[in-house]
Amino acid sequence: MKPSGYHYPFGMMMLGRTWDSGSSYRYGFNGQELENKVYNYGQSYSAEFWQYDTRLGRRWNLDPIYKDFLSNYSVLSNNPIVRIDPIGANDDGYTIDVEGNIEWASNEGGDEYDVLYTKEDYENGVRTYDYKGTGNTGIRINDNLFINKLRLGNQTTQILNQGRKNEETEPVTYATIESSNAYFVYTFLADATAQRNNSHGWEWSYIRLKDGTKAIGTAKSSSHGVAWEQIKGFEDKSMHQIRSHSHPGMSFLDDFNPSDNDIRVSEDIRLYNPNATFILYMPLRTMDNYNQSILRTLHDPINYDPGKETLY
């Protein structure tokens, strides 16, 4: 028999109106995990990104997502009746700037989905969004945990020049995503952080496994993607079904073609899965940018839109 009882708005149990069989059931108000070692039964809850005091309706740790009109100690956006926050990450609309910084912007989407806008467009009044995020629109993300997992969750390291004397490690941030438009979320991130002004841009990576698992990640570098085969849960190369990465630049012809290392990686993965698909995504590959990049080469200019994707 599970516990039962009445709660105050943020989950504190009402005195004299709570019953517990003495079971070890761990969960209480809104499915949050009970932390009974602090104070008394049901007066503290914990989740992946927070622990909060049900008596005060306040976090014990600062919310890393700054909001202009909410305290960083607030819980459930101060609305525990409407909001349900399973990991303590809050909601909803976010912006990303050219440097890859993601900030909370609005309550758009509520508990059902999140929206990601480019910061430049959002500050210019753009509030529209769709499933592809093309043009001057934001993108709807039906996995409302993805953005916060990407910002606050899975961080690891990967080895550069693996097997060579000059091996180096670099940080990688990634997150699985359950939204059906995951590939478009990836291209939106790549478009938003492509090279412009004084920014060299970020390279993003996307993977889909045979079992349907999808993930997006970045090494926050203009020249390195995510080596998925080094990431826990993605080590089995035979499971790699679709892999894509972006080239954020536009200055050289190499920005618009797979590198030698890209080809080597694809050949290695195809030893384990001959049917694996590899896609290079180039946010800035337009006819004008391509023709500009070949000025010092022997290549002929083009007079058509080359598109942003190349299979290799």
C-alpha positions in Angstrom: 0.0 0.0 0.0 1.4 3.4 -1.0 1.3 6.5 1.2 -1.6 8.9 0.8 -2.3 12.4 2.0 -3.1 16.0 1.4 -0.5 18.5 0.2 0.0 22.2 0.4 0.7 23.8 -3.0 4.4 23.0 -3.2 4.0 19.4 -1.8 4.4 19.8 1.9 2.2 17.3 3.7 -0.8 18.6 5.8 -0.5 17.7 9.5 -3.0 15.1 10.5 -4.1 14.4 7.0 -1.3 12.1 5.8 -1.2 8.3 6.0 1.9 6.1 5.5 2.0 2.3 5.7 5.7 2.4 6.4 6.6 1.3 2.9 9.7 2.4 1.2 7.9 4.1 -1.7 10.2 6.9 -2.8 7.9 9.3 -4.6 5.4 11.9 -3.6 3.8 15.2 -4.9 3.8 15.4 -8.7 6.0 12.3 -8.9 9.0 14.1 -7.2 11.4 11.9 -5.2 11.0 12.2 -1.5 14.1 13.2 0.5 13.0 12.2 4.0 16.5 12.4 5.5 16.1 16.2 5.7 13.5 17.5 8.2 10.4 15.3 8.2 8.4 13.1 5.8 7.6 14.9 2.6 9.2 18.3 3.4 12.0 18.0 0.9 12.0 16.8 -2.7 14.9 16.1 -5.1 15.3 15.7 -8.8 18.1 15.6 -11.4 18.8 19.4 -11.3 17.5 20.5 -8.0 16.5 19.9 -4.4 13.8 22.0 -2.9 12.1 22.8 0.4 8.3 22.1 0.2 7.6 24.3 3.2 9.0 27.4 1.4 8.5 26.4 -2.2 12.1 27.3 -2.9 15.2 25.5 -4.2 18.2 24.9 -2.1 20.5 25.5 -5.1 20.5 28.3 -7.6 18.7 27.7 -10.9 21.4 28.0 -13.5 18.9 29.4 -16.0 18.5 33.1 -15.3 15.1 34.6 -15.8 14.5 38.4 -15.6 11.3 38.2 -13.6 11.9 35.0 -11.4 14.2 34.3 -8.5 16.8 31.7 -9.2 15.5 29.9 -6.1 11.9 29.6 -7.5 10.2 26.3 -8.0 7.8 25.3 -10.8 7.8 28.9 -12.1 5.9 29.8 -8.9 2.9 27.9 -10.3 2.8 24.4 -8.7 -0.8 23.8 -9.8 -0.1 24.1 -13.5 3.6 23.3 -13.8 5.0 19.8 -13.5 8.8 19.7 -13.6 10.2 16.1 -13.5 13.9 17.0 -13.5 13.9 20.4 -12.0 14.8 22.1 -15.2 11.7 24.3 -15.8 10.3 25.3 -19.2 9.9 26.5 -22.1 11.0 29.0 -24.9 14.8 29.6 -25.3 17.2 31.5 -27.5 20.6 30.6 -28.8 23.2 33.1 -29.9 26.1 32.7 -32.4 28.4 31.7 -29.6 26.1 28.8 -28.7 24.8 30.3 -25.4 21.3 29.1 -24.7 19.1 31.3 -22.5 15.5 31.0 -21.3 13.2 33.5 -23.1 9.5 32.8 -22.5 6.8 30.3 -21.4 6.0 29.4 -25.0 5.0 25.7 -25.2 4.2 25.2 -21.5 4.7 21.7 -20.3 3.9 20.2 -23.7 7.0 21.3 -25.8 9.9 23.7 -26.0 10.7 26.3 -28.6 14.2 27.4 -29.6 14.8 30.7 -31.4 18.0 32.4 -32.6 18.7 35.3 -30.2 19.0 37.8 -33.0 15.6 36.9 -34.5 13.9 36.8 -31.1 15.3 40.3 -30.2 14.0 41.5 -33.5 10.5 40.5 -32.6 10.4 37.0 -34.3 8.0 34.8 -32.3 6.9 32.3 -35.0 8.1 28.7 -35.1 7.5 25.4 -36.9 8.9 21.9 -37.0 11.8 22.7 -39.4 13.0 26.0 -38.1 13.7 27.3 -41.6 14.0 30.9 -42.5 13.4 33.5 -39.7 11.5 31.2 -37.4 12.1 29.3 -34.3 11.8 25.5 -34.0 9.4 23.5 -32.0 10.9 20.6 -29.9 8.5 18.0 -28.6 11.1 16.6 -26.2 10.8 19.3 -23.5 13.8 17.8 -21.6 16.3 18.0 -24.5 17.4 21.6 -24.2 18.2 21.4 -20.5 19.9 18.0 -20.9 22.1 19.7 -23.6 22.8 22.7 -21.4 23.2 21.0 -18.0 23.4 17.3 -18.5 25.7 15.0 -20.4 29.2 16.3 -20.5 32.2 14.0 -21.3 35.6 14.1 -23.1 36.8 12.6 -26.3 40.3 11.9 -27.6 41.7 13.8 -30.6 44.2 12.1 -32.8 43.5 8.8 -31.1 46.3 6.3 -31.3 49.0 8.9 -32.1 51.7 10.4 -30.0 50.0 13.8 -29.8 46.7 12.6 -28.4 44.7 15.4 -26.7 41.3 15.4 -25.0 38.5 17.9 -25.4 35.1 18.4 -23.7 32.0 17.3 -25.5 28.4 18.2 -24.7 25.5 16.0 -26.0 22.0 14.9 -25.3 19.6 12.3 -26.6 16.4 13.6 -28.1 13.0 12.0 -28.6 11.4 14.7 -30.8 10.4 13.3 -34.3 12.1 16.4 -35.9 15.5 15.7 -34.3 17.4 16.1 -37.5 15.9 19.6 -38.1 16.7 20.6 -34.5 20.3 19.6 -35.3 20.4 21.7 -38.5 18.8 24.6 -36.7 21.6 24.5 -34.1 24.2 24.4 -36.9 22.6 27.3 -38.7 22.4 29.4 -35.6 26.1 29.0 -34.7 27.6 29.1 -38.2 30.6 31.4 -38.8 29.7 35.1 -38.9 31.3 38.4 -37.8 34.1 37.5 -35.4 32.8 34.0 -34.6 34.4 30.9 -36.1 31.3 29.0 -35.5 30.5 25.7 -33.9 30.5 22.2 -35.5 27.5 20.1 -34.5 27.0 16.3 -34.8 23.9 14.2 -35.1 23.5 10.4 -34.8 20.7 7.9 -35.2 21.2 4.3 -34.1 19.4 1.3 -35.5 17.2 1.1 -32.5 15.9 4.6 -33.1 18.0 6.4 -30.4 18.9 9.9 -31.6 21.4 12.4 -30.1 22.9 15.8 -30.9 26.2 17.1 -29.6 29.0 19.5 -30.0 32.7 19.9 -29.0 32.2 23.7 -29.1 34.8 23.8 -31.8 34.9 25.0 -35.4 37.0 22.0 -36.6 35.9 19.0 -34.5 32.7 17.1 -34.3 31.6 14.4 -31.8 33.4 11.1 -32.1 30.3 9.1 -31.2 32.2 5.8 -31.0 33.9 7.2 -27.9 30.7 8.2 -26.2 29.1 5.9 -23.6 26.1 4.2 -25.1 27.2 4.8 -28.7 30.4 2.6 -28.8 28.9 -0.1 -30.9 29.7 1.0 -34.5 27.4 -1.6 -36.0 24.5 0.3 -34.5 25.4 3.6 -36.3 22.7 4.1 -38.9 22.8 7.8 -39.7 25.6 10.2 -38.8 25.8 13.9 -39.8 28.1 16.7 -38.8 28.3 20.4 -39.8 31.0 22.5 -41.2 30.3 26.0 -39.9 32.7 28.0 -42.1 32.7 29.5 -45.6 36.2 30.8 -46.2 37.7 27.8 -48.0 36.7 25.1 -50.3 37.4 22.6 -47.5 34.4 24.1 -45.6 32.1 22.8 -48.4 33.5 19.2 -48.7 34.1 16.2 -46.4 37.6 16.3 -45.0 40.1 13.4 -45.3 39.3 12.5 -41.6 35.5 12.6 -42.4 36.1 10.0 -45.1 38.3 7.8 -42.8 35.7 7.8 -40.1 32.9 6.9 -42.6 35.0 4.0 -44.0 35.7 2.7 -40.5 32.0 2.7 -39.5 31.0 1.0 -42.7 33.3 -1.9 -41.9 30.8 -2.6 -39.1 27.6 -1.4 -40.8 28.0 -1.2 -44.6 24.6 0.5 -44.9 25.5 3.5 -42.6 24.6 6.9 -44.0 26.9 9.9 -43.7 25.8 13.5 -44.3 27.8 16.6 -44.3 25.7 19.7 -43.5 27.0 23.1 -44.5 24.9 26.0 -43.2 26.7 28.6 -45.4 27.1 26.7 -48.7 25.4 29.0 -51.2 26.3 29.7 -54.8 28.0 33.0 -53.9 29.9 31.6 -50.9 31.0 28.6 -52.9 32.3 30.7 -55.8 34.1 33.0 -53.4 35.8 30.0 -51.8 37.3 28.8 -55.1 38.9 32.1 -56.2 42.4 30.8 -55.5 41.8 27.3 -56.9 41.4 25.7 -60.3 37.7 24.8 -59.8 35.1 26.3 -62.0 32.4 28.6 -60.6 28.8 27.4 -60.4 25.6 29.1 -61.4 23.1 27.1 -59.3 22.2 26.6 -55.7 24.5 23.7 -54.4 22.3 23.0 -51.4 23.5 22.5 -47.8 23.9 18.7 -47.7 26.3 16.2 -49.2 26.3 12.5 -48.8 29.7 10.9 -48.5 
